[in-house]
Amino acid sequence: MRMDDNKIEYRQLMFSVVCFLQCVSIHMSVLLNNAAQSSWIVVVMSTITGIIGCLIISGLCEVYGRQNLYEILKSGMGKILGIIVSALYLCFFSWKFCDTLFEFASFTRIAILPKTPGWIIELLIILVCAMAAKKGAAVFSGMSFIFAISVLLFTVLSVFLLIPNFDLSNFLPIFPDETGVLAKGFYVSSAEPFGDIIAFTMLIPFVKGNGKNKKLTKALVFGVIIGAVTLLLGILRDIATLGVFSKFFTFPSFECV
């Protein structure tokens, strides 16, 4: 498939970012373990970090044009150093894929298919990802709207249905006694998932409209905001329902619903 035939719209890029952030909702324990009832504050703070990251990506596109991460690093650092840093990023992306694969496979095996071996679920997920990658960015980005809206609507619906079970005292104390708890939670959530937005530099060359960086910035920023709203609603729901016990569950959102 030619690159010209595989272009994506700004709207598709935005909902791809939304889906990317919504994936974290399956294992909120990453955030809840660190800040517990104050984790919603951490999400709000980390959203600002994600927006800053979007502005940095847009700035890089302004300087280097619509190049992917490897091309940007090679242009800015030189060929040798650019290849080395790109290799480190490749290792990081590979590790993130394996981590996410394990999380989704574990959730599927525990909640849906308890008698199915984990390696079969992982193999099926890998095959689906390989097929999506082979079809190109336009295919999986085109489906992002359906997935993003579905997850957002389900999250909002679950919040309304669980209102009778809410206990607002679960949010107290709002600020923990140790300030290091918030700092640690902010560091973790800024790195994952908001810091992982750097991965979308690999999609930049496939976005239509060369030179229109204002639209690119809006797509990335609004994608982060919508994704963060989904995470925030999920965390507020989990805390209001489970309280401090939410951090003891591997999949608190599943236990809550």
BALOBA-1460 file (C-alpha; in Angstrom, 3 decimals):
// residues 257
<rec num="1" residu="m" x="0.000" y="0.000" z="0.000"/>
<rec num="2" residu="r" x="1.361" y="3.373" z="-0.970"/>
<rec num="3" residu="m" x="1.773" y="5.975" z="1.735"/>
<rec num="4" residu="d" x="-0.563" y="8.340" z="-0.136"/>
<rec num="5" residu="d" x="-3.298" y="5.710" z="0.075"/>
<rec num="6" residu="n" x="-2.728" y="5.263" z="3.818"/>
<rec num="7" residu="k" x="-3.263" y="8.824" z="5.022"/>
<rec num="8" residu="i" x="-5.404" y="9.514" z="8.086"/>
<rec num="9" residu="e" x="-7.545" y="12.507" z="9.022"/>
<rec num="10" residu="y" x="-6.891" y="14.749" z="12.020"/>
<rec num="11" residu="r" x="-10.093" y="13.428" z="13.565"/>
<rec num="12" residu="q" x="-8.800" y="9.874" z="13.287"/>
<rec num="13" residu="l" x="-5.530" y="10.881" z="14.933"/>
<rec num="14" residu="m" x="-7.450" y="12.499" z="17.795"/>
<rec num="15" residu="f" x="-9.573" y="9.424" z="18.503"/>
<rec num="16" residu="s" x="-6.481" y="7.209" z="18.213"/>
<rec num="17" residu="v" x="-4.956" y="9.210" z="21.077"/>
<rec num="18" residu="v" x="-8.215" y="8.839" z="23.019"/>
<rec num="19" residu="c" x="-8.175" y="5.044" z="22.575"/>
<rec num="20" residu="f" x="-4.518" y="4.928" z="23.554"/>
<rec num="21" residu="l" x="-5.232" y="6.618" z="26.889"/>
<rec num="22" residu="q" x="-8.455" y="4.694" z="27.500"/>
<rec num="23" residu="c" x="-6.501" y="1.441" z="27.444"/>
<rec num="24" residu="v" x="-5.139" y="2.321" z="30.891"/>
<rec num="25" residu="s" x="-8.659" y="2.142" z="32.321"/>
<rec num="26" residu="i" x="-8.393" y="-1.644" z="32.345"/>
<rec num="27" residu="h" x="-5.711" y="-1.522" z="35.043"/>
<rec num="28" residu="m" x="-6.322" y="1.611" z="37.091"/>
<rec num="29" residu="s" x="-4.334" y="-0.033" z="39.894"/>
<rec num="30" residu="v" x="-1.223" y="1.541" z="38.379"/>
<rec num="31" residu="l" x="-2.540" y="4.933" z="39.520"/>
<rec num="32" residu="l" x="-4.569" y="3.868" z="42.570"/>
<rec num="33" residu="n" x="-1.657" y="2.008" z="44.172"/>
<rec num="34" residu="n" x="0.321" y="5.218" z="44.490"/>
<rec num="35" residu="a" x="-2.177" y="7.932" z="45.410"/>
<rec num="36" residu="a" x="-5.323" y="5.960" z="46.390"/>
<rec num="37" residu="q" x="-8.187" y="8.415" z="47.047"/>
<rec num="38" residu="s" x="-6.052" y="11.292" z="45.741"/>
<rec num="39" residu="s" x="-5.357" y="9.633" z="42.401"/>
<rec num="40" residu="w" x="-7.930" y="11.837" z="40.648"/>
<rec num="41" residu="i" x="-5.733" y="14.844" z="41.504"/>
<rec num="42" residu="v" x="-2.789" y="13.009" z="39.974"/>
<rec num="43" residu="v" x="-4.718" y="12.458" z="36.727"/>
<rec num="44" residu="v" x="-5.600" y="16.155" z="36.495"/>
<rec num="45" residu="m" x="-1.967" y="17.133" z="37.060"/>
<rec num="46" residu="s" x="-0.666" y="14.539" z="34.606"/>
<rec num="47" residu="t" x="-3.087" y="15.707" z="31.926"/>
<rec num="48" residu="i" x="-1.161" y="18.971" z="31.872"/>
<rec num="49" residu="t" x="1.998" y="16.947" z="31.278"/>
<rec num="50" residu="g" x="0.307" y="15.168" z="28.389"/>
<rec num="51" residu="i" x="-0.766" y="18.478" z="26.843"/>
<rec num="52" residu="i" x="2.788" y="19.791" z="27.126"/>
<rec num="53" residu="g" x="3.988" y="16.627" z="25.407"/>
<rec num="54" residu="c" x="1.545" y="17.277" z="22.549"/>
<rec num="55" residu="l" x="2.892" y="20.803" z="22.175"/>
<rec num="56" residu="i" x="6.435" y="19.442" z="22.050"/>
<rec num="57" residu="i" x="5.467" y="16.967" z="19.323"/>
<rec num="58" residu="s" x="3.806" y="19.754" z="17.362"/>
<rec num="59" residu="g" x="6.901" y="21.904" z="17.821"/>
<rec num="60" residu="l" x="9.130" y="19.135" z="16.493"/>
<rec num="61" residu="c" x="6.889" y="18.852" z="13.442"/>
<rec num="62" residu="e" x="7.194" y="22.608" z="12.969"/>
<rec num="63" residu="v" x="10.990" y="22.327" z="12.911"/>
<rec num="64" residu="y" x="11.560" y="18.984" z="11.181"/>
<rec num="65" residu="g" x="8.376" y="18.640" z="9.137"/>
<rec num="66" residu="r" x="6.174" y="15.563" z="9.045"/>
<rec num="67" residu="q" x="8.884" y="13.078" z="9.950"/>
<rec num="68" residu="n" x="8.639" y="10.064" z="12.226"/>
<rec num="69" residu="l" x="10.562" y="9.738" z="15.486"/>
<rec num="70" residu="y" x="13.554" y="7.989" z="13.884"/>
<rec num="71" residu="e" x="13.901" y="10.660" z="11.220"/>
<rec num="72" residu="i" x="13.574" y="13.454" z="13.800"/>
<rec num="73" residu="l" x="16.246" y="11.919" z="16.016"/>
<rec num="74" residu="k" x="18.579" y="11.351" z="13.084"/>
<rec num="75" residu="s" x="18.103" y="14.923" z="11.868"/>
<rec num="76" residu="g" x="18.542" y="16.476" z="15.309"/>
<rec num="77" residu="m" x="21.264" y="14.274" z="16.806"/>
<rec num="78" residu="g" x="23.165" y="13.020" z="13.818"/>
<rec num="79" residu="k" x="23.127" y="9.610" z="12.209"/>
<rec num="80" residu="i" x="25.051" y="7.567" z="14.829"/>
<rec num="81" residu="l" x="23.517" y="9.044" z="17.980"/>
<rec num="82" residu="g" x="20.096" y="9.151" z="16.320"/>
<rec num="83" residu="i" x="20.262" y="5.419" z="15.584"/>
<rec num="84" residu="i" x="21.319" y="4.644" z="19.161"/>
<rec num="85" residu="v" x="18.489" y="6.668" z="20.716"/>
<rec num="86" residu="s" x="16.032" y="5.215" z="18.198"/>
<rec num="87" residu="a" x="17.127" y="1.720" z="19.221"/>
<rec num="88" residu="l" x="16.458" y="2.609" z="22.861"/>
<rec num="89" residu="y" x="12.997" y="3.856" z="21.935"/>
<rec num="90" residu="l" x="12.397" y="0.670" z="19.965"/>
<rec num="91" residu="c" x="13.255" y="-1.377" z="23.057"/>
<rec num="92" residu="f" x="10.921" y="0.824" z="25.126"/>
<rec num="93" residu="f" x="8.035" y="0.427" z="22.665"/>
<rec num="94" residu="s" x="8.617" y="-3.338" z="22.575"/>
<rec num="95" residu="w" x="8.521" y="-3.510" z="26.354"/>
<rec num="96" residu="k" x="5.317" y="-1.446" z="26.430"/>
<rec num="97" residu="f" x="3.720" y="-3.779" z="23.916"/>
<rec num="98" residu="c" x="4.640" y="-6.829" z="25.994"/>
<rec num="99" residu="d" x="3.373" y="-5.164" z="29.189"/>
<rec num="100" residu="t" x="0.059" y="-4.159" z="27.610"/>
<rec num="101" residu="l" x="-0.282" y="-7.581" z="25.992"/>
<rec num="102" residu="f" x="0.175" y="-9.270" z="29.365"/>
<rec num="103" residu="e" x="-2.370" y="-6.952" z="31.034"/>
<rec num="104" residu="f" x="-5.073" y="-7.551" z="28.426"/>
<rec num="105" residu="a" x="-4.412" y="-11.286" z="28.299"/>
<rec num="106" residu="s" x="-4.542" y="-11.516" z="32.103"/>
<rec num="107" residu="f" x="-7.806" y="-9.592" z="32.252"/>
<rec num="108" residu="t" x="-9.369" y="-11.763" z="29.538"/>
<rec num="109" residu="r" x="-8.238" y="-14.964" z="31.194"/>
<rec num="110" residu="i" x="-9.367" y="-13.937" z="34.704"/>
<rec num="111" residu="a" x="-12.674" y="-12.267" z="33.837"/>
<rec num="112" residu="i" x="-13.878" y="-13.900" z="30.623"/>
<rec num="113" residu="l" x="-12.017" y="-17.106" z="29.677"/>
<rec num="114" residu="p" x="-10.649" y="-18.593" z="32.912"/>
<rec num="115" residu="k" x="-10.050" y="-22.036" z="31.409"/>
<rec num="116" residu="t" x="-8.209" y="-20.774" z="28.330"/>
<rec num="117" residu="p" x="-4.387" y="-20.863" z="28.470"/>
<rec num="118" residu="g" x="-2.879" y="-17.400" z="28.597"/>
<rec num="119" residu="w" x="-0.541" y="-17.999" z="25.656"/>
<rec num="120" residu="i" x="-3.489" y="-18.648" z="23.311"/>
<rec num="121" residu="i" x="-5.088" y="-15.312" z="24.228"/>
<rec num="122" residu="e" x="-1.752" y="-13.552" z="23.789"/>
<rec num="123" residu="l" x="-1.232" y="-15.198" z="20.404"/>
<rec num="124" residu="l" x="-4.667" y="-14.085" z="19.202"/>
<rec num="125" residu="i" x="-4.005" y="-10.502" z="20.309"/>
<rec num="126" residu="i" x="-0.646" y="-10.525" z="18.498"/>
<rec num="127" residu="l" x="-2.306" y="-11.792" z="15.309"/>
<rec num="128" residu="v" x="-4.948" y="-9.057" z="15.467"/>
<rec num="129" residu="c" x="-2.266" y="-6.407" z="15.996"/>
<rec num="130" residu="a" x="-0.201" y="-7.813" z="13.125"/>
<rec num="131" residu="m" x="-3.211" y="-7.758" z="10.786"/>
<rec num="132" residu="a" x="-4.022" y="-4.158" z="11.778"/>
<rec num="133" residu="a" x="-0.406" y="-3.096" z="11.204"/>
<rec num="134" residu="k" x="-0.361" y="-4.799" z="7.805"/>
<rec num="135" residu="k" x="-3.557" y="-3.033" z="6.723"/>
<rec num="136" residu="g" x="-2.036" y="0.318" z="7.626"/>
<rec num="137" residu="a" x="-2.679" y="3.303" z="9.863"/>
<rec num="138" residu="a" x="-5.849" y="4.320" z="8.016"/>
<rec num="139" residu="v" x="-7.611" y="1.077" z="8.970"/>
<rec num="140" residu="f" x="-7.113" y="0.979" z="12.738"/>
<rec num="141" residu="s" x="-7.333" y="4.784" z="13.011"/>
<rec num="142" residu="g" x="-10.647" y="4.649" z="11.160"/>
<rec num="143" residu="m" x="-12.050" y="2.324" z="13.840"/>
<rec num="144" residu="s" x="-10.784" y="4.487" z="16.707"/>
<rec num="145" residu="f" x="-13.951" y="6.648" z="16.749"/>
<rec num="146" residu="i" x="-16.196" y="3.641" z="17.422"/>
<rec num="147" residu="f" x="-13.947" y="2.272" z="20.174"/>
<rec num="148" residu="a" x="-13.368" y="5.653" z="21.848"/>
<rec num="149" residu="i" x="-17.037" y="6.651" z="21.941"/>
<rec num="150" residu="s" x="-18.089" y="3.166" z="23.103"/>
<rec num="151" residu="v" x="-15.678" y="3.214" z="26.041"/>
<rec num="152" residu="l" x="-16.639" y="6.780" z="26.978"/>
<rec num="153" residu="l" x="-20.380" y="6.007" z="26.871"/>
<rec num="154" residu="f" x="-19.913" y="2.820" z="28.888"/>
<rec num="155" residu="t" x="-17.892" y="4.715" z="31.493"/>
<rec num="156" residu="v" x="-20.521" y="7.460" z="31.793"/>
<rec num="157" residu="l" x="-23.327" y="4.875" z="31.988"/>
<rec num="158" residu="s" x="-21.535" y="2.898" z="34.689"/>
<rec num="159" residu="v" x="-21.070" y="6.086" z="36.730"/>
<rec num="160" residu="f" x="-24.808" y="6.830" z="36.653"/>
<rec num="161" residu="l" x="-25.771" y="3.245" z="37.474"/>
<rec num="162" residu="l" x="-23.409" y="3.102" z="40.452"/>
<rec num="163" residu="i" x="-24.456" y="6.418" z="42.007"/>
<rec num="164" residu="p" x="-26.557" y="4.633" z="44.706"/>
<rec num="165" residu="n" x="-23.369" y="2.835" z="45.825"/>
<rec num="166" residu="f" x="-21.253" y="5.977" z="46.039"/>
<rec num="167" residu="d" x="-19.818" y="7.034" z="49.384"/>
<rec num="168" residu="l" x="-18.299" y="10.513" z="49.168"/>
<rec num="169" residu="s" x="-16.398" y="9.956" z="52.417"/>
<rec num="170" residu="n" x="-14.159" y="7.620" z="50.404"/>
<rec num="171" residu="f" x="-12.478" y="10.720" z="48.957"/>
<rec num="172" residu="l" x="-11.291" y="11.822" z="52.416"/>
<rec num="173" residu="p" x="-8.664" y="12.822" z="53.218"/>
<rec num="174" residu="i" x="-8.272" y="14.572" z="49.856"/>
<rec num="175" residu="f" x="-4.566" y="15.145" z="50.382"/>
<rec num="176" residu="p" x="-2.508" y="12.334" z="51.929"/>
<rec num="177" residu="d" x="-0.291" y="12.943" z="54.949"/>
<rec num="178" residu="e" x="2.827" y="12.245" z="52.901"/>
<rec num="179" residu="t" x="3.373" y="14.669" z="50.015"/>
<rec num="180" residu="g" x="5.685" y="12.102" z="48.426"/>
<rec num="181" residu="v" x="2.638" y="9.954" z="47.635"/>
<rec num="182" residu="l" x="1.236" y="12.569" z="45.257"/>
<rec num="183" residu="a" x="4.674" y="13.192" z="43.767"/>
<rec num="184" residu="k" x="5.167" y="9.490" z="43.091"/>
<rec num="185" residu="g" x="1.705" y="9.146" z="41.589"/>
<rec num="186" residu="f" x="2.298" y="12.188" z="39.406"/>
<rec num="187" residu="y" x="5.615" y="10.768" z="38.207"/>
<rec num="188" residu="v" x="4.113" y="7.373" z="37.376"/>
<rec num="189" residu="s" x="1.047" y="8.719" z="35.542"/>
<rec num="190" residu="s" x="3.110" y="11.322" z="33.690"/>
<rec num="191" residu="a" x="5.278" y="8.501" z="32.378"/>
<rec num="192" residu="e" x="2.402" y="6.073" z="31.808"/>
<rec num="193" residu="p" x="0.184" y="6.734" z="29.982"/>
<rec num="194" residu="f" x="0.659" y="10.440" z="29.239"/>
<rec num="195" residu="g" x="4.389" y="10.195" z="28.571"/>
<rec num="196" residu="d" x="3.780" y="7.440" z="26.056"/>
<rec num="197" residu="i" x="2.172" y="9.967" z="23.692"/>
<rec num="198" residu="i" x="5.622" y="10.176" z="22.088"/>
<rec num="199" residu="a" x="4.671" y="6.978" z="20.238"/>
<rec num="200" residu="f" x="2.329" y="8.997" z="18.033"/>
<rec num="201" residu="t" x="5.311" y="10.600" z="16.331"/>
<rec num="202" residu="m" x="5.346" y="7.392" z="14.293"/>
<rec num="203" residu="l" x="1.897" y="8.302" z="12.894"/>
<rec num="204" residu="i" x="2.717" y="11.911" z="12.034"/>
<rec num="205" residu="p" x="3.890" y="11.158" z="8.457"/>
<rec num="206" residu="f" x="0.521" y="9.512" z="7.737"/>
<rec num="207" residu="v" x="-1.571" y="12.546" z="8.739"/>
<rec num="208" residu="k" x="-3.096" y="14.545" z="5.904"/>
<rec num="209" residu="g" x="-2.432" y="18.253" z="5.426"/>
<rec num="210" residu="n" x="1.292" y="18.905" z="5.469"/>
<rec num="211" residu="g" x="2.238" y="22.120" z="7.219"/>
<rec num="212" residu="k" x="-1.052" y="22.572" z="9.119"/>
<rec num="213" residu="n" x="0.452" y="22.157" z="12.566"/>
<rec num="214" residu="k" x="-2.364" y="24.062" z="14.297"/>
<rec num="215" residu="k" x="-4.797" y="21.311" z="13.330"/>
<rec num="216" residu="l" x="-2.243" y="18.705" z="14.369"/>
<rec num="217" residu="t" x="-1.856" y="20.361" z="17.773"/>
<rec num="218" residu="k" x="-5.629" y="20.531" z="18.271"/>
<rec num="219" residu="a" x="-6.035" y="16.860" z="17.355"/>
<rec num="220" residu="l" x="-3.366" y="15.758" z="19.837"/>
<rec num="221" residu="v" x="-4.453" y="18.069" z="22.661"/>
<rec num="222" residu="f" x="-8.172" y="17.302" z="22.368"/>
<rec num="223" residu="g" x="-7.320" y="13.596" z="22.168"/>
<rec num="224" residu="v" x="-5.417" y="13.858" z="25.459"/>
<rec num="225" residu="i" x="-8.235" y="15.830" z="27.110"/>
<rec num="226" residu="i" x="-10.996" y="13.410" z="26.062"/>
<rec num="227" residu="g" x="-8.885" y="10.417" z="27.068"/>
<rec num="228" residu="a" x="-8.070" y="12.043" z="30.418"/>
<rec num="229" residu="v" x="-11.772" y="12.737" z="31.053"/>
<rec num="230" residu="t" x="-12.486" y="9.026" z="30.551"/>
<rec num="231" residu="l" x="-9.731" y="8.084" z="32.994"/>
<rec num="232" residu="l" x="-10.892" y="10.684" z="35.494"/>
<rec num="233" residu="l" x="-14.503" y="9.462" z="35.401"/>
<rec num="234" residu="g" x="-13.325" y="5.881" z="35.888"/>
<rec num="235" residu="i" x="-11.104" y="6.738" z="38.831"/>
<rec num="236" residu="l" x="-13.768" y="8.876" z="40.526"/>
<rec num="237" residu="r" x="-16.231" y="6.004" z="40.104"/>
<rec num="238" residu="d" x="-13.814" y="3.435" z="41.518"/>
<rec num="239" residu="i" x="-12.894" y="5.575" z="44.527"/>
<rec num="240" residu="a" x="-16.500" y="6.515" z="45.297"/>
<rec num="241" residu="t" x="-17.524" y="2.850" z="45.184"/>
<rec num="242" residu="l" x="-14.548" y="0.945" z="46.595"/>
<rec num="243" residu="g" x="-12.705" y="3.620" z="48.584"/>
<rec num="244" residu="v" x="-9.147" y="2.829" z="49.650"/>
<rec num="245" residu="f" x="-9.792" y="-0.845" z="48.904"/>
<rec num="246" residu="s" x="-9.616" y="-0.037" z="45.192"/>
<rec num="247" residu="k" x="-5.824" y="-0.133" z="45.306"/>
<rec num="248" residu="f" x="-5.880" y="-3.767" z="46.444"/>
<rec num="249" residu="f" x="-7.529" y="-4.988" z="43.237"/>
<rec num="250" residu="t" x="-5.599" y="-5.743" z="40.063"/>
<rec num="251" residu="f" x="-8.552" y="-4.601" z="37.951"/>
<rec num="252" residu="p" x="-10.511" y="-2.220" z="40.201"/>
<rec num="253" residu="s" x="-12.821" y="-1.004" z="37.427"/>
<rec num="254" residu="f" x="-13.946" y="-4.593" z="36.757"/>
<rec num="255" residu="e" x="-14.522" y="-5.231" z="40.489"/>
<rec num="256" residu="c" x="-16.415" y="-1.957" z="40.752"/>
<rec num="257" residu="v" x="-18.759" y="-2.637" z="37.834"/>
